[in-house]
């Protein structure tokens, strides 16, 4: 995350955290640490990505 300028977020009192993909063997997260969230949206669509995040939130 060295490429990200944190100042605009800090000025608005927003925290920025690095995304750490789950270690589960689900296809959706394979290689996610090396790609952006846009890849998952393009490859799987917003419904599946949203469902995966919902599953993480309730786990």
C-alpha positions in Angstrom: 0.0 0.0 0.0 3.0 2.3 -0.4 1.4 3.7 -3.6 -1.6 5.0 -1.7 -1.7 8.6 -0.3 -3.3 8.2 3.1 -3.7 12.0 3.7 -7.0 12.5 1.9 -8.5 9.7 3.9 -7.0 10.9 7.2 -8.4 14.4 6.5 -11.8 12.9 6.4 -11.2 10.7 9.4 -11.3 7.5 7.4 -9.1 4.5 8.1 -7.5 2.6 5.3 -6.7 -1.1 5.7 -5.0 -3.5 3.4 -7.3 -6.3 2.1 -6.2 -9.6 3.3 -8.0 -12.4 1.4 -9.3 -15.4 3.4 -7.1 -18.5 3.4 -10.0 -20.8 2.7 -9.7 -22.9 -0.5 -12.6 -21.1 -2.2 -11.9 -20.4 -5.9 -13.0 -16.8 -5.5 -10.1 -15.9 -3.3 -7.4 -17.8 -5.1 -4.6 -15.3 -6.0 -6.6 -12.4 -4.6 -3.6 -10.9 -2.8 -1.9 -10.3 -6.1 -4.9 -8.7 -7.9 -7.4 -5.9 -7.4 -11.0 -6.1 -6.3 -11.9 -5.1 -9.9 -10.7 -8.5 -11.1 -13.1 -10.4 -8.9 -16.0 -8.2 -9.9 -15.2 -8.7 -13.6 -14.6 -12.5 -13.2 -17.5 -13.4 -10.9 -19.9 -10.4 -10.9 -21.1 -8.2 -8.1 -23.6 -10.8 -6.7 -21.1 -13.5 -6.1 -18.5 -11.1 -4.7 -21.1 -9.5 -2.4 -22.2 -13.0 -1.3 -18.6 -13.9 -0.5 -18.2 -10.8 1.6 -21.5 -11.5 3.4 -20.3 -15.0 4.2 -17.1 -13.6 5.7 -19.0 -11.1 7.7 -21.2 -13.7 9.2 -18.5 -16.3 9.7 
